[in-house]
Structures are given as C-alpha cells and as structure tokens.
Amino acid sequence: MTRDTTTGATPRQRDRRSTPPDSPALTATASRAFAWLLILTGALGILASYVITVDKIQLVQDPHFSPSCDLSPPGRRPC
C-alpha cells in the first residue's frame, strides 16, 4: 500500500478518519427532540399533580365529593 506523504496514513485509513460515526446535525436533532419530549412529559406531570391536588382539597372540604379519577375499591365511581 502506498502511504500519504503528509500524514503517513494509507488511503483506507484516510477514508475512515474523514467520515465521523455520527454527524453533528443528526445528533443535534436527536438531542433537541429528546429535550422537547422531556419538556412535554414534565408539563403533563405537573398538570396531573395539579388535578390530583385540586381533587384532594375538594375531598377535604366535602367528604361526599367524587374525584375525577377514583381508584377506590369496587362500588365507587371508576375512572
């Protein structure tokens, strides 16, 4: 095999070094999509905790209140 006089690498080694395993554009897009997924699921979690908190407060004020989603034993209102 012939060697490159500037780097001392063979042509096959030069080809391997010239293409990175992951392109930066693909990595940035995947990171951005994952960030939006985390933001969305975090917002849904905050919304769900707010609904549960409001239901708990109403249940303390009125013992006969039926929450929007009740996982109590059978005989109670299901989700």
RANOR-V267885 format. One record per residue. RES is the residue in one letter. PHI is phi in whole degrees, 0 to 359 (NA if undefined). OMEGA is omega in whole degrees, -180 to 180 (none if undefined). NEAR is the number of other ideal C-beta (glycine too) atoms within 12 Angstrom. Layout:
BEGIN
res: [RES;RES]
phi: [PHI;PHI]
omega: [OMEGA;OMEGA]
near: [NEAR;NEAR]
END
This chain:
BEGIN
res: [M;T;R;D;T;T;T;G;A;T;P;R;Q;R;D;R;R;S;T;P;P;D;S;P;A;L;T;A;T;A;S;R;A;F;A;W;L;L;I;L;T;G;A;L;G;I;L;A;S;Y;V;I;T;V;D;K;I;Q;L;V;Q;D;P;H;F;S;P;S;C;D;L;S;P;P;G;R;R;P;C]
phi: [NA;269;256;286;285;276;247;80;261;283;302;295;295;297;295;295;284;281;247;289;297;235;283;299;295;293;296;295;294;295;295;293;295;295;298;294;298;295;296;296;291;295;295;295;295;295;298;296;292;295;297;295;296;297;298;296;296;293;291;291;287;226;297;266;292;253;298;296;222;239;256;289;304;306;103;261;290;282;295]
omega: [178;180;176;-177;-179;-177;-178;-178;174;180;180;178;178;-180;179;-178;-174;180;179;-178;178;178;-179;-180;179;179;179;179;179;179;-180;179;178;178;178;177;179;178;-179;-179;175;178;177;177;178;178;180;179;177;180;179;179;179;178;179;179;179;178;177;-179;-178;-177;-180;179;178;-178;-179;177;-176;180;179;179;-180;-177;177;-179;177;179;none]
near: [10;11;13;16;8;7;12;11;17;15;14;13;15;17;11;12;14;13;9;11;10;12;11;11;11;13;14;13;14;15;15;14;14;14;14;14;14;14;14;14;14;14;14;14;14;14;14;16;14;15;17;19;15;18;22;18;14;17;18;12;11;12;9;10;17;16;24;18;16;18;13;13;8;8;7;14;15;13;11]
END
